[in-house]
Amino acid sequence: MMKLLFTILLGIVLFTSCKKDEPALKEDLYPDQPLSVPSSSAIATFHQSISFYQLFIYRFDPITAKWGSRIGGHFSTIPAIDPSAIGFTNPYVVDSGVPLFDMVRIYAVETGTTNIKAVKINADKVLQFFPDYAGAKTGIVKVVAQDIVLTRLNLTTFKVGISGSGTYDENTKIIDLEVLFNETALGGTPQKFLYKMSPTALTLN
């Protein structure tokens, strides 16, 4: 009986020792879900605090099945009330705006123009970054859900809701994003577009 108990105890000790020597499983090191609190660390990759700074932003055209040319004029800014987000506004020209996700062209029929100064789109808080785990250089990027105000040539306005999500990688310096446009206020149906963003020019086609 004593011999049997000794054998069992020895087995338990050896098993425990082996478990301690085993490397941690990936799921132990990295949570299944990205962090729930947005991080400002990725902002240093995708934004620079210099005047007129803008990302290279491209929209995939579902009709031609190709990526379009760079959508110029996306001046990125950091909201004072939330430094863990990137916004797109035009603080350099009074009473102007930005093309935000190419909305000035997507809604040109409704506004009557593609001029960013006339359409006056400004959004203080648009993108937030959620790392895959603490200290990660990759993660989920979310579009802050909100209504964007667009101005027509006759100075009347209308709203289009935006929301969406995607991924970001600080190593490749690329954001892949899907944005949903809610056109309920226009009597339309929601439509989605794909975007790529980077601090450097991309060759996509």
Buried (B, 14 or more C-beta within 10 A) or exposed (E): EEEEEEEEEEEEEEEEEEEEEEEEEEEEEBEEEBBEEBBBBBBEBBBEEEEEEBBBBBBBEEEEEEBBEBBEBBBBBBBEEBEBBBBBBBEEEEEBBBBBBBBBBBBBEBBEBBBBBBBBBBBBBBBBBBBBBEEBBBBBBBBBEBEBBBBBEEEEEBBBBBBBBBBBBBEEBBBBBBBBBBBEEBEEEEEEBBBBBBBEEBEEE
